[in-house]
């Protein structure tokens, strides 16, 4: 006997009616987003609206659409608009309305500063709910693609070459100007306008690269002076010069490979984490509470290294949450300035001094732990501190706290490229991403 199959009746399905309450359970993320937003003070956003004008969509609705979108991997304003027609959670959050993509994108761009206040409010609500009690924190960073193409970048070396070529072409075109009537097929004025416009763009790029080079040189000179002072102190202490080659003073001025991107000039060429690819990116940083795994602080920079971002990220933690007792950071953050800065803020630093070996000889593991002398180098003292029982406990928590959070943002949420350009707007969007992650994490904690 032939087997029977249940077939779909598409015509009847088109006539069926769905009650949103039946398909959105009480603990659904969309309901949680709406409930949480209703408890926030959005007066700073409301105060930005002018009294005159047409009827506007309520900030609660637009904020809810953005937060649910970012928490579920929908970042495009066009996709958010389409979802208000096709996706039940979006239909519920929008209350059956359909804000167009331009409205969603304008709200996102104009209220980035206010969204930072919302980020703080959500953390305070989590604290009031008993879901967050600030304890030890973990810091880490990740490169995120800018909304800019690497092909739209130019190196300083190539810039000078193209600039010289364009200037030569302008000279040749000006020489032809006297014979313009004899060359009816060439619009010399148009050709000159094109090259002069390009020269203006190159001149702006050149000025930016030279300004960046000055800032870099000042920083490198400070580091060079610190190294020289350290060597002189060791010479005075030991009576002999330290081994190795003495540090060389940095060379001023732009370098041949310094790059400027015409699409988003404030982005930088960065190496993407463990990959070997170089792309136009920003460097996103987060501080994560080790117990709740909520993001309690975030920053964004266009510096490719993490070392300078530790203290700004810690300072981004709302003071109302308190001061974390300790912080765990990987070797990319190790420096005297970071150790001292964290200690001055009342935070006990646990910072790796180098890559951890995966295969430590058993003889080395069996050796008793000996505390170094008080005058031992900082790296030796920190290495000992990380080997203590409390040091191993705090630092090991990095791998199960901040690293998974970055993984969730990139793999689960799918956030791998900014939609907004410029450092200020990209930083606001990074805060929005962290806020959306916290909503998703709070939802998990609340229903657990």
N, C-alpha and C positions, 0 to 999 in steps of 0.2 A: 504494500500500500504506500502511495506517495506521501511524503511528509508535508504537513501543512505549515504555512508561514503567516505570521501576522504582518500585514502590509500597512503602510502609512496612508491615511486618507487626507491628502493635502488640501482638498477643497473644504472639508469640514474643519480642518485645523485653522484655515484662514478666517473662519467665522467664529472661532472659539474666543471667549473672553477670559482674561487672566486678572485675578485680584492680586495686587502687589503684596498684600499682607500674607498671602498663601505661599509666595515664592521667596519672600525675604524674611527668614526667621528672625526672632527677636534679637539674637546675638550676631546678626550679620554685620559686616564691617561698615556697610553704607549707613545702617541705622546708628551705629556707634559714632560715625563721623558727624552725622546730623545732631545727635545728642550732645557730643562734646562741644561742638561749635556754639550750641545754644547756651552753654555755660561760660563762654568767653566774653570779654568786654571788647566789642568792636567799635567803640566810640571814636578811637583815633582814625579809623577808616571812614566812618560816617562823616566825621568833621571835614574831610577833604572834599566832599561833594558840595557843589554850589547849590544855593537855594533855587535858582532859576534853572530852566531846562525841562526836558521831557521826563516821563516816568522811567526810572532806572531799575535795573535788576538789583535785588537786595544783595549786599556783600556776603551774607551767610550762604546764599545759594552759589555764588561764584567761587567763594573760598572752598565750599564743600566739593564742588566739581573738580577744582584743582587738586585738593588734597586726596580725594578718592582716586583721581586720575593718576597722580604721581605714585600713590601707594599700590596701584595695580598695573603700572607700566604703561599708562596712556599719558604721554607728555605733549603731544601735538594739540594745539587749540582746535584745529579742524577735526581731529579725531574725537575730541571731547564733545564738540558740537554734534557730530554724527551719532555719538553714543547716547545723546539725550533723546534720540529717536529709536535707537536699536537695542540699547542695553538697559535691562530692568533696574539695576542699582543706580545708574545715571538718571533714568527717568524719575525714580523716587527722589533723589537728591534735588533735582531741578523742579520737582513738583509738577511735572507735566509741561513745564516751559521749555523753550529751546533758545537759549542765548547763542547768538552767532559767534563764530570763531574770533572775529575781531574784538567783540566785547570781552571774551575770555582772555585774549592775549593782552588787551589794553589794561584790564584789571591786574593781571599778573605783573606787567611791566611797571605800572604806576604805584603799586602798593608794596613794593619789595621791602622798604624800610619798616612799614607797619607789620609785615609778616614776621620780622625779627622779634617784635614785641609779642606776637602770637606764639612764637616758639617758646619764649620765656613763660608766658601764661600757661601753656600746656604742661610744662615741667612743674610749675607750682600746683596745678590741678592734680598732677600725678602724685606729688608729695602729699597733698591733702587727702588723696584717696588711699594713702598708705602703700602705694606701688613704687615709690622712689624715696629712698633715704640715702643721700649722697655719701658714698664710701670711697674706697680706692678707685682710681680711674686708670684707663689705658688710653694711650694716644697712638694714632697712626694716620698716614696720609695715602692718597691715591691720585694718580694722574687721570684726569677726565678730559676727553677731546673738546676743544673749543669749536664753536660754530664757524670754523675757518678752514680753508683748504691749504694743505702744505704747498700745493702748486702755485698759490698766490703769494708765496714768500720770496724774498730776494736777499742774498747775502751781501755783506758790505763790499766784498771784493767785486762781485758781479755788478753791484749798484754803481761803483765807480767806473767800471768798464762801459756800462750802458749809458751813463751820464756823459762820458767823453764822446761816445759815438753819436749821441743825439746832438750834442753841441756842435760837432763837426758837420752833421747834416743840416743844422740851422744855418751855419756859416755858408754852406754850399747853396742852400735855397735863397739866402739873401743875395748871394752873388748872381743868381739867376733872375732876381726880381727886375733888373734893368732890361732883361730880354723877355719879360713875361708875355708881351704881345706876339713874340715869335714862337711861343710855346703854348698854343691854345688848349692843348690836351691836359695841361697841368694847372691846377688851382693852387698857386703858391701860398696864398693867404691861408687856405684850409690846411695845407700841409704844415705850415709854420705853427698854426694853432694847435694841431695835434701834438707836435713835438714839444712845444712850450708847456702844454698841459702835462705831458709826461715828465718833463723836467721839474715842474713844480711839485709833482707827487714824489719824485726821487729826492728832491731837496728836503721835503718834510721828513721822509724816511731817514735820510742821512743825518738830519739834526737830532732825531729821536735816538738813533744808534749812538751818536756821539755823546748825548746826554746820559744814556745808559752806561756807556763806557766810563764816564767820569764818576758815576755813582759806584760802579764796580771797582774802579781803581782806588777810591777812598776806602772802601771796605777791605780790599786786599792790602792796602798800606797799613790799616789798623791791625790786621792779622799778622803782617810781616813784623810790625813793631813789637807785637806781643811775643812772637817767636824769638826775636833778638833779645828782648828783656829776659825771657826765660833762659836762654843760653847764657847770658851774662850772669844771671843769678846762680846757675849751676856752676859756672866757672869760679865765681867768688866763693861758693860753698865748698867745692872740692879742690880748688887750687889748680885745676887743669881744664883745658878746653874740652867740651863734649865731643864725642866721636861723630862721624858722618859729615856730610857736606853742609856748610852753613847755608841758611835760607837766602835766596836771591830776591832782590826787590822786584815787585811786579812792574810790567811794562805798561805805560799809560796808552790811552787811545783805543779806538775800535779794533777788533780783530777781524781777519778776513772772513771767518765763518759766522760772525754775528749776523742774525737774521731779523728782518722786518716783514710782517705779514700785512698786506694791504686790506684784507677782509676784516680781520680783528687785530689791530696793531698791538693791543695789550696782552694778547696771548703769546706764548713762547713755544719754541721747539723743545720738546721734552721726551726723554726715553720712557716708554710706558711700562713701568713696573718690572716684572721678570722677563718681559719680552725684549727683543732687540730693536723694536720699531721706534722710530722717532716721528712724533706728530705734533701739530699745533694743539697745545693743551693748557689747562690750568691745574694747580695743585690743591686738591681739596683735603682739609684736615678735620678730624673729629676727635672729641674726647668722650669716652664711653664709661658709664658707671659699671663697675665689674659685677655688681649683684643684679641689677635690673636689666642691664644691657640697653639702657636708654642713652641716646646721644645728649650729653649735657652741655656741650660747647662745640662750635664749628667755626672755621675760617676758610678763606680761599685766597690764594696768592698766585702770582705768576713767576715765583722762584722755583726752579726745578728741584732744589734740595730741601729736605725737611728740617734741617738743623735750626733755621731761623724762625720756624713756625711754632715751636713748642710753647713758648711763653705767651704769644698772642692767643693761641687756642685755649690755654688754661685761663687766661684773662677773660675769655669770652663766656666762661661759666657764670651764670647769674649769681651774684653775691647772696641773694636771698636763699639759695640752696645750701649755703655753708661752704666750708673749705674741705676739699678731699684730703684725707690723711696721707695718702701716698699715691704716686703715679708711676706707671710702668711704660717705658719707651724703648724702642729698638735702637740699634747702634747708629742709625742715621741721625739721631738727635744728640749724640754724646758730645758735650763740650763743657768747658768750665763755666761759661756764661749760663747755660741751661741748668747745670747742677746748682750753681749759686742762686740763680733766679727762682728756682722752685723752692729752695730752702728759705729764701727771704719771704716767700708767699705762705710759708707754713706747711709746705708739702714735702714729704720725704721722697726723694727721687730714687728710682731703680731703673738705671739706663744701661743697656748692654754696651760693652766697650769694643765689641767686634763680633764677627760671625760665630755662631755656636757650632762646634764640631759635632758631627753626628756619630762619630766612632771614637770615643775617648778611651785610651788604653786602660785596662782594669787596674794596672799598677798605679796610674794617676788617680783613678777614682777611689782607691783604697787609702791614699795618703791623708793624714789628718789635716783638718782645716786650721791654718795658722793665721792669726790676725796680723796684718802688716803694721809696721811702725807708723806713728802719727805723721811723720814727714815723708812717707812714701808718695810716689806720684798718684794723681787723682785716678788714673786708669787702674792702678793696682788696688787702690782702696775700693773702687766701685766693683771691680771683679770679685773681690773678697765678699763684699756686701751681697752680691747676687748669689753667691754660693751658700750663704747662711740659710737656715730653714725658712725663715720669714721671707728672705729675698727670693728663694726659689718659688715659694707659694704665690707671692705677689706678681713676680715677673711671668710665671707660667700661665697666669690668668689672661695674659694678653692674647694667647692663641685661641681662647674660647670666648673672648669678649669682643675686642675691637676688630680683629681680623674677620670673624664671621659677619659682623655688621657691614663692613665694606663689601664683603662677598654678597650679602643680601641686596645691598643697594645696586650693585652692578649686575648680578646674575638673576635675582628674583624680581626686583623692581625693573631691572633692565636699563637703568640710567647710565649711559655711556657717552653721551654728548650733550652739551648745553644747547638750549634753544635761543638764549639771549647772548648778545655780544657786549664786550667791554668788561673790565674787571669788576666794576661796581654792580652791574646788572647780573653778571655771572655769579658773583658772591651772594646776591639776593636769591638767585635760583638754587644755589647750593643749600642755602638755609631752608628753602622750601622743600627740597629733597629730604633733608634731615628731619624737618617737621613731619612730612608724610610718613617717613620711616617710624618716627615716634608714635604717630597715630596707629600704625599697624602693630607696633610692639605693645602699646598700651592695650589695644583690643585683645591681643593674645593674653596679656597678663590679667585683664579684667574677667575673661571668661574661663580662666584656668581653674 
